[in-house]
Amino acid sequence: MGRKKKDNRGFVFSTDPDFEFDHSEEEVETLEPSKQLLRLFIDRKSRKGKEVTLVKGFIGSDDDLKDLGKFLKSKCGVGGSVKDGEILIQGNHRDKILDLLVKEGYSKTKKVGG
């Protein structure tokens, strides 16, 4: 059997007997859809010329972002991923994604670039 890795997350340990470790992570609240300002981009950089639709500007928890990404991928019928706070959808689906987001209540969604 393999060893389980300890999840130290870059902590520095102290020899001070009065040291108290505060391991509280702030949970980001997801804004309601009407207050979200999402931007849609088409990107070809570092992708061998293939187009990808990027959705940027989501403010909220990672789980909500993943759920939105899953919804968009299933409605467009393509693959994609969620990385670094962005949703990547394979192909040029900017118009379809814009319509889907507006129907879901993301009224401040904009297309950016060409």
Secondary structure, 3 states (H helix, E strand, C coil): CCCCCCCCCCCCCCCCCCCCCCCCCCCCCCCCHHHCCCEEEEECCCCCCCCEEEEECCCCCHHHHHHHHHHHHHHHCCCEEEECCEEEEECCCHHHHHHHHHHCCCCCCEECCC
